[in-house]
Amino acid sequence: MHPQLSEHKTPQCADLIQALHTCHQEKTISKFFGTCNDVKNQLTLCLRADRKDRTKRSLELARKKRADLEKLWKEFDEAE
């Protein structure tokens, strides 16, 4: 199960999102028997890579903010 698929949130996966929507529209019955699974699996991998990238960037930003905050605390403690 995917999160709500919107092309503006994950532009790097937009072509796969569109392909999955097209597959589901064109193959209304056979989609239940796995005809769209290849596209779905590719989309899952793309979304997973995007999530890992966002997590990595968020962690780096949090570490930078934490280091800046600790630096300010240290300067404040030394000023007292």
C-alpha positions as CSV (number, residue, x, y, z in Angstrom):
1,M,0.0,0.0,0.0
2,H,1.4,3.4,-1.0
3,P,0.8,6.7,0.7
4,Q,-1.4,9.1,-1.2
5,L,0.3,9.4,-4.6
6,S,0.7,12.9,-5.7
7,E,3.2,13.9,-8.4
8,H,4.0,17.2,-6.9
9,K,5.3,15.6,-3.7
10,T,7.6,13.2,-5.4
11,P,8.5,14.6,-8.8
12,Q,11.2,12.0,-9.4
13,C,8.6,9.3,-9.3
14,A,6.0,11.2,-11.3
15,D,6.4,9.0,-14.4
16,L,5.9,5.8,-12.4
17,I,2.9,7.3,-10.6
18,Q,1.3,8.1,-14.0
19,A,2.2,4.7,-15.4
20,L,0.5,3.0,-12.4
21,H,-2.6,5.2,-12.7
22,T,-2.7,4.4,-16.5
23,C,-2.3,0.7,-15.9
24,H,-5.1,0.7,-13.3
25,Q,-7.4,2.6,-15.7
26,E,-6.7,0.5,-18.8
27,K,-6.7,-2.9,-17.0
28,T,-9.7,-2.7,-14.8
29,I,-10.1,-6.4,-14.1
30,S,-6.7,-7.9,-14.8
31,K,-5.1,-5.4,-12.3
32,F,-6.5,-7.7,-9.6
33,F,-4.4,-10.5,-11.0
34,G,-1.1,-8.7,-10.9
35,T,-0.7,-7.2,-14.3
36,C,0.3,-3.8,-12.8
37,N,2.7,-5.3,-10.2
38,D,5.9,-4.6,-12.1
39,V,5.0,-0.9,-12.2
40,K,3.9,-0.9,-8.6
41,N,7.2,-2.5,-7.5
42,Q,9.2,0.0,-9.4
43,L,7.2,2.8,-7.8
44,T,7.7,1.3,-4.4
45,L,11.5,1.3,-4.9
46,C,11.4,4.9,-6.1
47,L,9.3,6.0,-3.1
48,R,11.6,4.1,-0.8
49,A,14.7,5.8,-2.3
50,D,13.0,9.2,-1.9
51,R,12.1,8.5,1.7
52,K,15.7,7.4,2.5
53,D,17.0,10.6,0.9
54,R,14.6,12.8,2.8
55,T,15.5,11.0,6.0
56,K,19.2,11.5,5.4
57,R,18.8,15.2,4.6
58,S,16.6,15.7,7.7
59,L,19.2,13.9,9.9
60,E,22.0,16.0,8.6
61,L,20.0,19.2,9.2
62,A,19.1,18.1,12.7
63,R,22.8,17.3,13.5
64,K,23.9,20.7,12.2
65,K,21.2,22.5,14.2
66,R,22.2,20.5,17.3
67,A,25.9,21.4,16.8
68,D,25.0,25.1,16.4
69,L,22.9,25.0,19.5
70,E,25.6,23.3,21.6
71,K,28.0,25.9,20.3
72,L,25.7,28.7,21.5
73,W,25.2,27.0,24.9
74,K,29.0,26.7,25.3
75,E,29.5,30.3,24.4
76,F,26.7,31.3,26.9
77,D,28.3,29.2,29.7
78,E,31.7,30.7,29.0
79,A,30.3,34.2,29.1
80,E,28.9,33.7,32.6
